[in-house]
Amino acid sequence: MIHLKSQEEIEILRENNQLVSLTLAEVGRHVRPGVSTLELDRIAEEFIRDHGAEPSFLGYSGYPNTLCTSINEVVVHGIPSAKAILREGDILSVDCGTFMKGFCGDSAYTFAVGEIAPEVAELLRVTKEALYKGVAQAVAGHRIGDIGNAVQEHAESYGYGVVREMVGHGLGRRMHEEPEVPNYGARGRGPLLKKGMVLCIEPMITMGSRYVVFDRDGWGVRAKDGKPAAHFEFAVAITADGPDVLTDFGVIEKALNS
């Protein structure tokens, strides 16, 4: 069942997602060569709790940490580790969630670790563009397929792969609600978008083949061909006036440029 949110509920969701953005900004300040992903996880958990929320990933279906930290070819759900030390030229997808006042926040951002190769920087740029193109379709009266089609067309026009196995989702009192929001599809297909829906739109794009393999830990998902992957995620409310983005990448990018 798809749960439509009141404006009051959307404002609580905004508060959660703003906190996720601030947490990602704080993490981003510490992304550099020599830092472990477990240290980034500690920073995020402390920041979230200091701001009156709980990490929603921690304990979710047995997940052991606050963040998902996915390096290079790992698309999503990489588990933080003291042994996972960032190196110059890596890229790091950080996915983060909060729970506060009965609702969830959920967003992801892919960071460059030091100087990255131009072709990898291009992957990040195009993946972020694909996110914005998907968000532009998040309009009442459109359909879920319009979002996925916009993401897919943009990514594939650059020869990139669009992961099929992992998708976006509804967001509310639970982190994963209906409907699913694939990053591929046909225009005019899928559930109708209605005022009050809140969706997580999250392109997961690979530099090469779209095919993935699953790690033995049951969580990590990585590009089968070993090429880099990027992941960006917004929480978006559907309103009568168009998409209302509840996430704020601006605070992340300001932190990175400071």
C-alpha positions in Angstrom: 0.0 0.0 0.0 1.2 3.5 -0.9 0.9 5.9 2.1 0.2 9.5 1.2 1.7 12.0 3.7 0.1 15.2 5.1 2.0 18.4 4.9 2.9 18.1 8.6 4.3 14.7 8.0 6.3 15.9 5.0 7.8 18.6 7.2 9.0 16.0 9.6 10.4 14.0 6.7 12.2 17.2 5.5 13.7 17.6 9.0 15.0 14.1 8.9 16.4 14.4 5.4 18.0 17.8 6.2 19.8 16.0 9.1 20.9 13.3 6.7 22.4 16.0 4.5 24.2 17.6 7.4 25.5 14.2 8.4 26.8 13.5 4.9 28.4 17.0 5.0 30.2 16.2 8.2 31.3 12.8 6.9 32.5 14.5 3.7 34.8 16.8 5.7 36.7 13.7 6.8 36.8 11.8 3.4 40.5 11.7 2.5 43.3 9.2 1.8 44.2 7.2 4.9 40.9 7.3 6.7 39.0 4.1 7.3 35.3 3.7 6.5 34.7 2.6 10.1 36.0 5.9 11.3 33.5 7.7 9.0 30.8 5.5 10.4 31.7 6.5 14.0 31.6 10.2 13.0 28.2 9.8 11.5 26.6 7.9 14.4 27.9 10.5 16.9 26.6 13.4 14.7 23.2 11.8 14.3 22.7 11.1 18.0 24.0 14.5 19.0 21.2 16.0 16.9 18.5 14.0 18.6 17.9 11.3 16.1 18.8 7.6 15.7 20.7 6.0 12.8 18.0 4.1 11.0 20.4 1.7 9.2 21.9 0.4 12.4 20.2 -2.9 13.1 17.9 -2.7 10.0 17.5 -6.4 9.0 20.6 -7.1 11.0 22.8 -4.4 9.3 25.7 -3.7 11.7 26.5 0.0 11.1 25.2 3.5 10.7 26.4 4.1 7.1 26.7 2.1 4.0 30.2 2.9 2.6 30.8 1.6 -0.9 34.2 2.0 -2.5 34.9 2.1 -6.3 33.1 -0.9 -7.9 30.9 -1.5 -4.9 27.5 -0.1 -5.9 25.7 -0.1 -2.6 25.6 -1.6 0.9 29.3 -1.8 1.6 29.9 -2.4 5.3 32.3 0.0 7.1 35.5 -1.6 8.3 38.7 -0.6 10.0 40.5 -2.5 7.2 38.8 -0.4 4.4 41.3 2.4 4.1 40.5 5.1 1.5 43.2 5.7 -1.1 43.9 8.6 -3.4 41.7 8.3 -6.5 39.0 6.2 -4.9 35.3 7.1 -5.0 33.1 6.5 -2.0 29.4 6.2 -2.0 28.0 7.0 1.5 24.4 6.1 2.2 22.9 7.4 5.4 19.5 7.2 7.2 18.0 8.8 10.3 14.9 8.1 12.4 13.4 11.0 14.3 9.8 11.9 15.4 8.5 8.7 14.0 9.8 9.2 10.4 12.9 8.4 8.4 15.5 10.2 6.3 17.5 8.5 3.6 20.1 9.9 1.2 23.4 9.1 -0.5 26.3 11.0 -2.0 29.4 9.7 -3.9 32.6 11.5 -2.8 35.9 11.8 -4.6 38.9 10.8 -2.5 41.5 13.3 -3.4 42.1 13.6 -7.1 40.2 11.1 -9.2 40.6 10.2 -12.9 38.7 12.4 -15.4 36.6 9.5 -16.6 35.6 8.7 -13.0 34.7 12.3 -12.4 32.5 12.1 -15.5 30.7 9.1 -14.1 29.9 11.1 -11.0 28.7 14.1 -12.9 26.4 12.1 -15.2 25.0 10.1 -12.4 24.1 13.2 -10.5 22.6 14.7 -13.7 20.5 11.5 -14.1 19.2 12.0 -10.5 18.0 15.5 -11.4 16.4 14.3 -14.6 14.5 11.7 -12.7 13.4 14.2 -10.1 12.1 16.5 -12.8 9.6 13.7 -13.7 8.4 13.4 -10.1 5.2 15.3 -10.8 1.6 14.5 -9.8 -0.1 12.9 -12.8 3.1 11.3 -14.1 4.0 7.7 -13.4 6.9 5.9 -11.8 8.1 4.7 -15.2 8.6 8.4 -16.2 11.2 8.7 -13.5 13.1 5.5 -14.3 13.0 6.2 -18.1 14.6 9.7 -17.6 17.4 8.2 -15.4 18.0 5.3 -17.8 18.0 7.4 -21.0 20.5 9.9 -19.6 22.9 7.3 -18.2 22.8 5.0 -21.2 23.4 7.9 -23.6 26.9 8.0 -22.1 27.4 4.2 -22.4 27.0 3.5 -18.7 25.1 0.6 -17.1 21.9 1.1 -15.1 21.7 -1.4 -12.2 18.4 -3.3 -12.2 18.7 -5.4 -9.0 18.5 -2.4 -6.6 15.8 0.3 -6.8 14.5 3.4 -5.1 11.5 3.3 -2.8 8.8 5.2 -0.9 9.9 6.8 2.4 7.9 7.5 5.5 7.5 5.9 8.9 9.5 3.0 7.5 12.6 3.4 5.5 11.4 1.2 2.6 7.8 1.7 1.6 5.9 1.2 -1.6 6.2 2.0 -4.4 9.5 0.7 -5.8 11.3 3.4 -7.9 13.4 1.6 -10.6 16.1 3.6 -12.4 14.9 2.2 -15.7 11.5 1.7 -17.4 9.0 2.9 -19.9 7.3 6.3 -19.9 3.6 6.1 -18.9 4.0 2.9 -17.0 3.9 2.0 -13.3 2.0 3.5 -10.3 0.5 7.0 -10.7 2.3 9.8 -8.8 0.0 11.6 -6.4 0.3 14.5 -4.1 1.5 13.3 -0.7 3.8 10.6 -2.0 7.4 10.7 -0.8 10.0 8.9 -2.9 13.7 8.1 -2.7 15.1 8.5 -6.2 18.6 7.0 -6.3 20.4 6.3 -9.6 23.0 3.5 -9.2 25.1 3.7 -12.3 28.1 1.7 -13.4 30.9 2.8 -15.8 30.7 -0.5 -17.7 28.2 -3.4 -17.6 25.0 -3.1 -15.6 25.4 -6.6 -14.1 26.3 -7.0 -10.4 27.3 -9.6 -8.0 26.5 -9.9 -4.3 29.2 -10.2 -1.6 29.3 -13.2 0.7 28.4 -11.0 3.6 24.9 -10.7 2.2 25.1 -6.9 1.9 27.6 -5.5 -0.6 26.6 -5.3 -4.2 29.4 -4.7 -6.7 29.8 -4.2 -10.4 30.5 -7.6 -12.0 33.2 -6.2 -14.3 35.0 -4.4 -11.5 34.5 -1.0 -13.0 33.6 2.0 -10.8 30.0 2.7 -9.8 28.3 5.9 -8.5 25.2 6.4 -6.4 23.3 9.6 -5.5 19.9 9.8 -3.7 17.3 12.4 -3.0 14.1 12.1 -0.9 11.4 13.9 -2.9 7.8 14.8 -2.0 5.2 15.0 -4.7 3.2 18.2 -4.5 0.6 20.0 -6.6 3.3 22.4 -7.6 5.9 19.9 -8.7 8.7 17.9 -6.9 9.8 19.1 -3.5 13.3 17.9 -2.8 13.7 17.2 0.9 17.4 16.5 0.7 20.0 19.3 0.5 23.2 18.5 -1.5 24.1 22.2 -1.2 25.3 21.8 2.4 27.4 18.8 1.4 29.1 20.6 -1.5 29.6 23.7 0.7 31.4 21.5 3.2 33.6 20.0 0.5 34.6 23.4 -0.9 35.3 25.0 2.5 
